[in-house]
Amino acid sequence: MGKRVLIIGPSGSGKTYISAELRKQEINAVDADLIPRLSGWFNKDGKKVKYPEKADKEFLDNHEFLWNKEFLKDYLESQDDVYFFGLSGNVFNVISLFDRVYFLKVNPEILARNLRHESRENTMGRTDYQLENALKYAEEIEQKAKELGVKIIEVMDKTPEQIFQEIK
């Protein structure tokens, strides 16, 4: 069993971009959003629901994006060294599956710009409420990460290779 490293950060912090760049260098950098059956949106009753592209306050206040912990555990056991990039509403409930955890910190202005960038495939942040919600959530998860002793990585002006040097 190899090393398991979790890299979290808010929407727009560069998780997808960094993991894609590292994969080009044949590093096992996994984007959690690309793993079928790992995650989904759930209502308060635990029923899986489809995420509407223009999710509004009602949807975001009453639904949560979650990872399946047992699925993730099995997935990680099938990997050698893995650098796992992602975020979910229950991410802090799965950190025990990893050897190390890092948080990608980006200032709110850059996050807002990234969330609205036309090349972004993830729809989170497109509406004003989604953007406001994403920025608020970014603050909350950073605070929780600090409370849990997660190492914070300032990603401004760093290349994926420089970030990899900090997490390997």
Order of alpha helices (4+ residues) and beta strands (2+ residues): beta-alpha-beta-beta-beta-alpha-beta-alpha-beta-beta-alpha-alpha-beta-alpha
